[in-house]
Amino acid sequence: MSSTRATPPGATIYSVAERAGVSIATVSRVIQRPEVVSGATRQRVLDAIDELHYVPLGAARSLAVRHHEAHGLVLPELAGPYFAELLVGFEERAAELGQSVVLLLADTKRDVDRAVRQLSTRVDGLAVFASTVSAETVSRVRQGRKPVVTVAGGVAAAGLGTESISAENASSARELTEHVLAHGRRRVLFVGDPDLSSDTAARHDGFVAAHRARRRRPAPPVRIAFRENDGTEFAERLLAGEFTADALVCANDELALSVMTHLQDAGRDVPGDVAVVGWDDVMTARYVRPGLTTVRQPVADLGRLAAERLHHLVDGDDPADEPWVLPTRLVLRGSCGCG
């Protein structure tokens, strides 16, 4: 995690203008309406803002309306059903509160932190997914008096004046793994890299706890990302004999469905040869055969709560002292051996 650099004393709109060799009006236009400033000039101003760690306050902020009536939402991507459902929940609640939504997708930006800082000048507050944005950038957005809500783990809220919203992970992951072990499975693998998100780390903690409760040593996690193609590549490695497993606890449904489908296409019996379980309970999970055993988390509700809490923070509420944690529950279908 990046270290936080303090804003240099005297970092004002005037010092930015001097560093960039432009007028303060040009700095203000870059902050508020960057599209009207030529590319080279805009880049000089942005470079000066970064070098001085300037957050638009004072003169620059006074040129803007007090409220934009817009929330910013920062997601890593929109691939897969999870992010689409989160976005729908966020947009629905924001609309009910009279707010528009400005969406930033990290996978479309070369410099995500800079893009987020620029976005923060055009919205009243930001909701940020997981570890998409560094703690340093969150701190700098907060210096600009913009509230921030983190969704599904991510940068620590403590000391940054943010709120954190997530679904419960560890207990449900332990329950899911205990259920798989109760089916008599002996070689269970956790599929997904715990280092890629705090949610996945908590799910792996539950996986480990379930094994230790039975005095069994858990296998090391299979450290892969969470997209469909990652699941397909893992399934190929499993079929090639690189791994030995009779059950797979996957970090999300996208991985689980990809792995299960590829194994079945190769002639493997699920759950006869290998049980496969996931996490999220996306719509497809109930229609595949066998149905996917998984953990249902309220993804749309995460988005709705993020929009609601952000709205209240914009209106002046103090950030909650404790994280908001929504409940999850085990959903049993056929892929684990039930039925």
N, C-alpha and C positions, 0 to 999 in steps of 0.2 A: 504494500500500500504506500502510495506516495506520501512524503512528508508535507506538512502544511507550511507554506511560506507566508509570512506576514506581509500585508500590504504596506509598501514603503510610505513613510510619512510624507505628505505633500503630493501624493498621487491624486491629482485633480484633473478635471477636463482641460484646464489650462496647460498642465505639464504634459498631458497627452498630445495636445495640439502643438506644443513646442517641439516635442520629440519627433512628431510626424511631419513637422513643417507645414501645417495647415491651420486654418482658422478653427475657433471653437465651434462655429456653426457647422463646419464640415465634420468634426468629431461627432456632434449631435446627430447629424444626418446618417453617419455610419451606424450609430447606435440604434436609431429609431427607424430609418428607411434606407438600409444599405444598398438597395437596388438602384437608387438614384445617383450613387457615387461611382465614378469610374473605377475599374478593377485595380489599377496600380495604386491610386490614392487610397482606396478602401483598404488594401492590403497593408499599406504603410501605417494607417491608423490602427488596424487590428494588431499589427506587430507591436506598436507602441503601447497599446492597452495591455497586451500580454507581458511585455518587458517591465512595465510599471506596476503590474498586478492591479490595474485600475478597475474598480467596480462602479458602474454608473450611479452616482449619488449627486447631491447638490445641484449644480447648474444643469448638468445633462438630464437628470431626472425631472427637474422642474419644467423642462420643455415637453414632457410627456404627460398624458392624462394620468390621473391618479390610479385608475383601474382600467385594465384592458378588457375586463370581462372575459378572460380566456385563461384556461389551465394548460400547462405544458405537460406532455406525457412522453417519457423517454423509454423506448423499448429496444432490445438488441436487434429484433427483426420481426417480421410478421409471418414467417414460415411456420406451418404447423397449427393445430387447432387451439393450443393453449393461449398464444398471444392474441389471436383473433377474439377469443372469448373474453379475455381480460380487457381488451380495447372496447368491446361492445358494452361491458358493464360500466367502464369508466365514462364513456361517451353518454350513455343513457342517463346516469346520475348527474353528470355535469349539465346536460340539457335541462333536466328537471330543475336544476338550480340556476338556470339562466346563463350558463357559461358555455362558451365554445371551447373546442379542444384543438391545440396545435401539436401534432405528432412528429416526433423526431425518431428516426430509425438509425441506430448506431452503425449497422452494417453498410449504410450508404455514405458514411462520413469518414474521411481520412483522419481528421483530428476531432474525435468525439467530444473531448473536454471543451475545446474551443467552441464547437457548435452548440454545446449546452449552455455555455456562458452567454453566447449571442442570443440563444432562445430565451434566456431568463430576462432579457431586456424587453421582450415582446409579450410576456405573459405575467399574470399576477402570482404564480407559484408553479412549482414543478413536482410531478410524481415520477420517480425514477425506478426502473426495474433492476433489482439485484445489483450485481457488481458492474453494471454498464458504465457507471461514472465513478471517478476517483473521489476519495474523501476530500482531497484538496479542492476539487472543483465544487463539491457540495459546500464546503466552508466558504469559498469565495462567493457563491450564489447567496449564501446566508448573510455575508457581509453587505450585500446589496439589499438586505431586508426582505428578501423573497423567501417565503416558506417552502420547505421541501418535505415530501413524504417518500419514504423508500418502501418498495413493494417486493415481497418474497426475499427477505434478507437483505443482502447488499451491505453498503457501508454502515458502520455502526452509528446509531443515532446519538449515543451518549456524547455530550459536550458539543454537539453540532447544532442543537436546537431544532432537530428534525423529529418527525414521527415515523415509526416503523410498523408496517402491516404485513402479516404473513399468515400462512396456514400452519396448523400443527403438523409436525413431521416425525419426530423421534418415536413417540409412543405408538403411532399408527404403523410405522415401519417395523417396529418390534412385533406388534400384533400380526402383521402380514407375514413376517418371516417365521414366527412361531407357528402360524397356520401351515405354512409350507413344510416346515420340519415335522409337524404332527402327521403329515401324509407319509412319513417314512423316508423322506428324501435325505440322502447322505452327503452329497457333494453339491452344495448350493453356492452359486456365484452371485455377487452383487455387480450388476452391469451399469457402469456410469462412473465418471470421475468425481469423487467427493470434493476435490479442490476447485471445481469449476463454479460452485455456488454453495452458499451457506445452507440452503434448503437441502441440497443433495448430501452435504456433509452430515446434516441431522438425520436424514434417512439412513445413511450408512451407519451412523451411531446406533440407531435402532436395530439394524441388521446384526451388528456386532453384539449388542446386548442380548438379543434372542439366542444367539449361539452360546454365549457365556452362561446364560441361565441354564442351559442344558449341559454345561461343562464340555462344550465342543469348541474347537479352535476354528474361527472363521477363515475362509480363504481370502487372500488379498483381493481388493476390488479390481475389476476389469476397467482400466482407466480410459474410457472413450467419451466423446462428446455425445449429445443427446438427440441428434437428428436422424432422420430415416436412413440416410446412406451410411451413417455410423453403425446402425443396427445391422444393416445388410452385410457390411464388411466383417463385423464380429461374427455373424452367423456363418460366413464362409470360413473363418478361422476355426470356429467350433467344429464344423463339418470336416475340416482338414485334420482334426485331431490335436490342434494346438492347445485346446482346453478340454478338461474332463468335467462334465456336469450332468446331474439329473434334475436340476432345477435352476431357474434364472430369476433373480429378483432385479427387475430393471428400474432405473431411476425415473423413467416416465413412460407413458403409454406409447408415445411415438416410437421409442426404442423397442418396447415389448412387441408391438404389432408388427414392426419390421422384421424382428428376429423370428417371431412365430410364423409369419407368412413364408419367409425364406426357408425355414426348416421344413415346413409342410411341403413346399414346392420340391424340396430335395428328397421327399419320401419319409421324413421323420414323423413319428406320431407325437402330437402334443395333446394331452399330457403324458401319454404312455411312455415314450422315450425320455422326454424332458418336459417338466412343468415350466410355464412362463407366466410371470405376474408383472404388473406395471404400477403406474401411479398417475392419477389425474381423473380417470373415468371420463375420457372423451367419448363423444357419441358413438364412434366406430366400435368402441370396446364391447358394446352390447349386441352388435350385429354380426361380428365375425364368429366363426365356428372352429373350436369351441369359444364361447364367450370369454372375454378376458377378465380374470380376477385382478382386482386393482384396489386402489384407495381413492375414494372420491374426495376431491377438495373443491371448495366453492370458488372457482376461478372468477366467475362473473361478479360474485360478491366482493372479492378482493378489489376488483376494479371499481365497483360502486363505492365501497368504503373509502378507497383512496381519494376519489373525487370529492366525497362528502367531507372528509377530514381536511383536505386541502382547502376547500371552500371556507370552512370554519377558521382555519389558520389565517387565511387572507383577511377574514373579518376581524381578526385580533385575538382569537383564542390562544391560550398558552399551549405549547405542545404537551401531549400526554407524557407522564413520567415513565410508563411501562409500554412495551410494544403491544399492538393489537394482534391477537392470535385467534384465528377462526378455526373451528373444529373440523376434523376430517373423519371419515369412517370407512371401514373395510367393506368392499362389495365382492361377494363370492359368486364366481361363475365357474365354467368348466375347465379353464386352462390350468388350474392348480391341481385338478383331480377330483373336484367336487362334482356331484350330479351323476 
